[in-house]
Amino acid sequence: MALEAIVAVYADWGIGSDGTQAVVLKADRAHFRQVTGNAAVIVGRKTLEDFPGGKPLKGRHNIIVTRQDLVLPDAEVVHSTEEALSAANAHSHCLVLGGASIFQQFFPYLQKIYITKIGCCPASAKFFPNLDELPEWQCTEEGPLLEENGIAFRFCLYERSTGKGDKSC
């Protein structure tokens, strides 16, 4: 199983502040549901708290990474990267959803990352690695420039490179 991630980033690759996103786009939420539907997802406890009702996402196998001793209905609680990877291996499709420390923990294992590039720059306390500056990552798909509420954005797919070719986006 190839581990993937999905994240919305601002122009400075910021991903949010105080456990939430400053800019939320309906089209990005729809894209998120489409990409993650019926998949297993790995998420940190703080990010889980930002989900609707603070509950695991419906229609997905939720793997929650936390140091706390929690019992969450409709979720599998794990306490380490290794436990999460083991749980993910039981599924054919698994995506990392964040937050920042979870992305950092699982970054070495990621093979594909679905990026929504949002063309504004609200203040962020947390950042995602700028994949455009990392030679091992290639933008393999770049959607058209879209707009919602005066904010430009586009959907992109990055894949870990095998060392062949140049960045295409």
C-alpha angles and dihedrals in degrees: 000000000000112000116227137185137206124205141156114225133188124226090277092046090254115152103191149291136253092015096302144080119257093208121043120184123195091217091054091051090051090049089049092052091048095049097042100037113126091001132116112253131201115211138163121242095247092053090047088058088060092056118100106290090356087272133131115273116267119240093025136087102246117211108190118199113206142141089221125094099244135161111203123180112234092017141090110226118209132176105208145034090251093053091048093049090049091050091047092053089067088068132066094219125034131167132191111227103183156189111218098268091047091051089050092048094051100033094100090057098048120110100171132027125191106210127191105200108207114198100223135074115223116173109282129187093190129053139193118222111270099247091192088068097047113088094206092062124076128191100228099171130030120181125211121281107267133185135214124175090348093306119120119218142158138196117237136178121214124192130192106254126236086213096267126119135356132284108281100199 
